[in-house]
Amino acid sequence: MKKIAILTYHNALNYGAVFQAYALKEYLNRQEDVEAKILNYGGEVAKTASKFFLFKYCIKHPSYILNLATRIKMMRKFREFRRVYLGVTKTRNNKIDVDFETFIVGSDQVWNPNINSMDKTYLLDFTNKEKYAYAASLGDFRDKRILKEYFKDNLEKFTAISLRENSSIDVIKEYYSGELITCLDPVFLLGMNEWINLYKKDIKENVNKYISEVTSGGYVLYFSLDLETEKLKATAVNFAKQKNLKIIFVTDNERRERYKDLLHFGVASPIELLYLMDNSSCIFTNSFHGTALSIILHKDFFVETNIGASNRITELLRNCGLEARGLQDGKFSGLFNEKDSDISWKKIDENIEEMLKESKEYLKKITG
């Protein structure tokens, strides 16, 4: 039995972070003679999702007290998802190197110094065992001085490295002499039915009157990261009106006072978000993982590309042949033709399956 440890941002209050962590762990555990677990290490990312940080933030920004109850509720729902579905280890300690023979860091922006605060734990500096990076991302971070300080003398100790974006290869090759490849984000390792089955049992067992009432009839789902997205919101609202659909709003950071004109679902657990996405008529988002799951679930969708770290979204759209689904400041692409707007999912699935071959081959080398 090969024991593999995964280091990623599983502790973040972010839907994409927990979905990609779940997918990689789940896929690895389905391989023969493999036991994979997620290291319960959070670093600065986990601190910003803690009650202590939240209370300190409220002291500095009193207006955020209005969001305190919903934020705590979100913490509870994410904690429950991690408990049930992620299966993390105890906090990293001196014995962790004995417990596992192989370590994987990734995916998500684990190598973005703006997010990890230069934490070299994400370079697996605590072990001399086999080290791999799976679909690691720097986001849009490109400060050469800081990257040199961060990566120096660490990447050469990796057995193999794969990145999520092609745009990261030229950056990383400055610090790593081995072969560099790109792999798909872990969420693509699981197919449509696997994501649907994940929420179906949970929703069935915990169904309530509220979610039934909110989702009755057709609706557009507006799933936004905590960014200034007034133009995206306006486009989503107009689209819903034209289609005679209601619009439901979900975010990973409760700021409902900015969206009083929308039907706010409230605090959605990761499971509830999957339900809302899969049962929607169309999705408007500015989230990379919102885009990825829209593609996996074969949903009509549009994504804002004029945001920070947009390269990961634009690369995904280009690789899938879905550039027409990108928005620029809320405006539809010139490639989009509403009269001929049906997505050819068979072709998209074939593209993804072709791209997945290299990802799965890479993981096969790790699992043995």
HUURRA-V359268 format. One record per residue. PSI is psi in whole degrees, 0 to 359 (999 if undefined). D_FIRST is the distance of its C-alpha to the first C-alpha in Angstrom with 2 decimals. Layout:
PSI_D_FIRST ; PSI_D_FIRST
This chain:
118_0.00 ; 123_3.80 ; 121_6.28 ; 134_9.56 ; 135_12.98 ; 129_15.92 ; 120_19.45 ; 190_22.26 ; 49_25.45 ; 340_24.09 ; 357_26.84 ; 148_29.72 ; 70_32.26 ; 127_31.88 ; 314_30.81 ; 322_29.35 ; 314_27.22 ; 329_25.45 ; 315_25.27 ; 326_23.57 ; 315_21.07 ; 316_20.30 ; 316_20.10 ; 315_17.64 ; 316_15.23 ; 315_15.82 ; 314_15.48 ; 320_12.12 ; 346_10.73 ; 354_12.41 ; 154_10.47 ; 134_8.36 ; 42_4.56 ; 135_5.45 ; 111_6.75 ; 137_10.05 ; 155_12.94 ; 129_16.48 ; 130_18.04 ; 65_21.17 ; 131_23.46 ; 335_26.60 ; 212_29.11 ; 330_32.53 ; 317_31.35 ; 325_30.42 ; 320_33.68 ; 348_35.77 ; 16_34.22 ; 159_35.04 ; 323_38.05 ; 312_39.38 ; 319_39.58 ; 315_41.08 ; 322_43.83 ; 320_44.64 ; 321_44.91 ; 328_47.30 ; 319_49.49 ; 329_49.86 ; 79_50.18 ; 330_51.94 ; 337_52.12 ; 348_48.35 ; 331_48.93 ; 335_49.72 ; 1_46.06 ; 311_44.71 ; 317_44.17 ; 326_42.43 ; 319_40.19 ; 322_39.09 ; 321_38.49 ; 318_36.29 ; 317_34.26 ; 317_33.75 ; 321_32.68 ; 321_30.15 ; 321_28.80 ; 320_28.40 ; 315_26.55 ; 319_24.07 ; 317_23.68 ; 319_23.13 ; 340_21.23 ; 327_19.55 ; 62_17.49 ; 161_18.07 ; 180_17.14 ; 167_19.99 ; 141_22.33 ; 133_21.13 ; 187_22.02 ; 340_21.82 ; 351_18.54 ; 329_16.63 ; 336_16.07 ; 328_14.30 ; 334_11.98 ; 154_10.45 ; 345_10.15 ; 141_11.58 ; 135_14.54 ; 130_16.43 ; 133_20.02 ; 168_21.81 ; 222_23.41 ; 186_26.91 ; 54_29.48 ; 340_27.19 ; 25_29.30 ; 107_32.67 ; 334_34.44 ; 335_36.78 ; 317_33.98 ; 2_31.70 ; 40_34.73 ; 25_33.52 ; 112_30.46 ; 359_28.44 ; 326_25.37 ; 0_24.82 ; 11_24.83 ; 40_21.82 ; 357_24.27 ; 0_22.55 ; 153_19.70 ; 12_19.67 ; 184_16.02 ; 131_15.36 ; 131_17.61 ; 151_18.20 ; 129_20.83 ; 116_20.58 ; 41_24.08 ; 149_25.46 ; 145_29.13 ; 359_32.20 ; 224_34.33 ; 12_37.87 ; 128_37.76 ; 16_39.52 ; 105_41.19 ; 324_40.68 ; 315_41.74 ; 320_39.20 ; 321_36.37 ; 317_37.15 ; 322_37.01 ; 314_33.71 ; 341_31.78 ; 126_33.44 ; 12_31.21 ; 317_28.00 ; 330_27.00 ; 344_27.14 ; 356_24.12 ; 142_21.94 ; 318_19.85 ; 153_21.06 ; 131_23.09 ; 147_23.92 ; 161_26.74 ; 327_27.96 ; 139_31.61 ; 328_33.33 ; 345_35.82 ; 344_33.32 ; 313_32.73 ; 332_36.11 ; 309_35.50 ; 330_32.09 ; 346_33.07 ; 339_35.50 ; 359_32.70 ; 124_29.96 ; 350_30.75 ; 180_27.72 ; 139_27.58 ; 132_27.74 ; 168_27.06 ; 144_27.39 ; 153_24.89 ; 151_25.82 ; 143_25.40 ; 333_22.23 ; 335_24.51 ; 349_25.12 ; 340_21.51 ; 139_22.50 ; 177_25.57 ; 308_28.76 ; 328_27.92 ; 322_24.67 ; 321_26.75 ; 316_29.55 ; 332_27.45 ; 317_26.07 ; 334_29.62 ; 314_31.17 ; 315_29.71 ; 314_30.31 ; 319_33.81 ; 318_34.73 ; 334_33.84 ; 22_35.50 ; 142_38.29 ; 166_41.51 ; 324_45.04 ; 310_44.94 ; 329_42.23 ; 317_43.93 ; 316_47.30 ; 322_46.17 ; 4_44.40 ; 137_47.04 ; 175_48.64 ; 148_47.65 ; 154_46.70 ; 133_45.72 ; 124_42.83 ; 101_43.55 ; 107_40.29 ; 138_41.19 ; 167_39.59 ; 74_41.92 ; 165_44.18 ; 108_47.85 ; 40_47.78 ; 322_51.26 ; 320_51.72 ; 318_48.47 ; 316_49.41 ; 319_52.89 ; 318_51.63 ; 318_49.22 ; 315_52.10 ; 320_54.50 ; 316_52.02 ; 319_51.51 ; 317_55.28 ; 326_55.91 ; 1_53.42 ; 45_54.81 ; 150_51.44 ; 166_50.71 ; 131_48.40 ; 133_45.64 ; 133_44.49 ; 140_41.09 ; 163_40.07 ; 8_37.30 ; 109_40.06 ; 109_42.76 ; 53_46.13 ; 341_47.92 ; 341_51.34 ; 350_51.02 ; 45_50.50 ; 337_53.06 ; 1_54.16 ; 155_50.79 ; 107_49.27 ; 122_46.58 ; 330_43.62 ; 204_42.92 ; 111_39.55 ; 132_36.95 ; 164_33.37 ; 322_30.73 ; 316_30.65 ; 324_34.46 ; 318_34.60 ; 317_32.48 ; 312_34.96 ; 321_37.93 ; 311_36.76 ; 333_35.99 ; 5_39.31 ; 160_41.52 ; 330_44.06 ; 152_43.46 ; 131_41.58 ; 130_43.12 ; 167_40.83 ; 20_40.44 ; 135_36.67 ; 311_34.17 ; 333_31.58 ; 321_34.51 ; 313_35.36 ; 315_31.85 ; 328_31.49 ; 319_35.08 ; 314_34.16 ; 320_31.04 ; 1_33.14 ; 48_36.07 ; 144_38.48 ; 131_41.82 ; 162_41.50 ; 142_43.15 ; 135_41.80 ; 129_43.83 ; 349_43.10 ; 68_45.59 ; 169_43.27 ; 151_41.40 ; 36_38.19 ; 345_39.52 ; 326_38.12 ; 326_34.75 ; 313_36.69 ; 324_39.11 ; 319_36.43 ; 314_34.58 ; 317_37.89 ; 317_38.85 ; 330_35.59 ; 354_35.95 ; 33_39.69 ; 32_40.56 ; 330_42.85 ; 345_45.54 ; 1_43.52 ; 139_43.91 ; 151_46.71 ; 109_48.67 ; 41_50.27 ; 358_50.00 ; 139_51.79 ; 146_50.56 ; 151_49.84 ; 346_52.55 ; 345_49.97 ; 127_49.81 ; 107_52.21 ; 330_52.31 ; 338_54.09 ; 57_51.22 ; 359_48.33 ; 135_45.89 ; 133_42.47 ; 87_41.29 ; 329_37.79 ; 316_36.99 ; 319_37.63 ; 315_35.71 ; 322_32.61 ; 320_32.92 ; 314_33.18 ; 317_30.07 ; 323_28.04 ; 318_29.25 ; 330_28.29 ; 338_24.82 ; 312_24.08 ; 324_23.81 ; 315_21.75 ; 325_19.13 ; 320_19.26 ; 314_18.76 ; 328_15.62 ; 323_14.35 ; 329_14.91 ; 316_12.84 ; 343_9.71 ; 999_10.26
